[in-house]
Amino acid sequence: MKFLFFLFSLSVSKGLIGQDAASIQQYIADYKALAISEMLRTGVPASIKLAQGIHETSAGESELVRKSNNHFGIKCKSSWTGESVTHDDDARGECFRKYEKAEDSYRDHSDFLKNSPRYAKLFSLDPVEQLERGGVGRPRSGCEHRRAQCSGSASSPWQSDRSS
């Protein structure tokens, strides 16, 4: 019985650990120029875009990105008038935005962050001050143990609200 549990654990471990280094390096190679272009256009750091893209797409290998070019898990919501796909995420058959090419997904994600009141304060931070704090959007002090209260997101103040 222990052996069967061990085999089962090995079979699911990749999903729990994350993407392999080669997949991540390939994703960065494929999309770094696009992330830098969007950073220059909107101010959204390329490193943040790449990190979220890697996370959301399993380094470009997820079912959702393969069928929709949606690199950031952006759902349709009522304002979306473009193409869409259904995908099981938080619930079965949710509506996700579909893009013709990855560039469209990267642009939409940047525009969402740039135009959202929720993230407006991040665009007013001095880049040098951000580095002194230890990262983009990092609170001045005392928030490390209560990130969700300080930044509005449990994971990162730059990570878009996937339900928006």
Secondary structure, 3 states (H helix, E strand, C coil): CHHHHHHHHHHHHHHHHCCCHHHHHHHHHHHHHHHHHHHHHHCCCHHHHHHHHHHHHCCCCCHHHHHHCCCCCCECCCCCCCCEEEECCCCCCEEEECCCCHHHHHHHHHHHHHHCHHHHHHHHCCHHHHHHHCCCCCCCCCCHHHHHHHHCCCCCCCCCCCCC
